[in-house]
Amino acid sequence: MKKRTILDAKGVSEHIRKIAEQITHENGPGQAVVLVGIRTGGAFLAARLQKVMAELNPFPPPLGIVDITLYRDDWTRMAPTPVVGKTELPFSLDDKVVILVDDVLFTGRTVRAAMDALIDYGRPRKIELAILADRGDDYRELPIKANYVGGVWGTSPEQTINVYLEEEGFDDHVAIETQKAS
């Protein structure tokens, strides 16, 4: 495996702050905004966004987590018995601006699954997407584009972008990884 770090811990923190500032600027104080992270990486990033937004706004948005396991179009291929995590939405989604948060945007299928899940919990006024790392439009399979993006890195089909976070036992960093041909 060949690994190239594209963001170190400082870069991850700076990109999260940039996204938090954009969300705060676009939605202003007093808006009915909620943050919902896609379990697991998106949930950790949403919590970090909420923390930074609390520094920028006296009324930070509430935080929720959505598990998309059973909404994925490939869940039957993942494992004989998929592991379903808990969805935690301690607020109504009705008439809210939902900022859906994930770590990497590639094909768009994860985001589509998350939107399907959210609609089962209410009728948001609007759903916006915040992504730390976007792999670009070349391999997008669905017409999905992020509203708030930390950075865009074009990759080849053999490459992946992986986000490593302290919450999962790593030093914060983002890397492009290439599987070496055997």
Secondary structure, 3 states (H helix, E strand, C coil): CEEEEEECHHHHHHHHHHHHHHHHHHHCCCCCEEEEEECCHHHHHHHHHHHHHHHHCCCCCCEEEECCHHHCCCHHHHCCCCCCCCCECCCCCCCCEEEEEEEEECCCHHHHHHHHHHHCCCCCCEEEEEEEEECCCCCCCCCCCCCEEEEECCCCCCEEEEEECHHHCCCCEEEEEECCCC
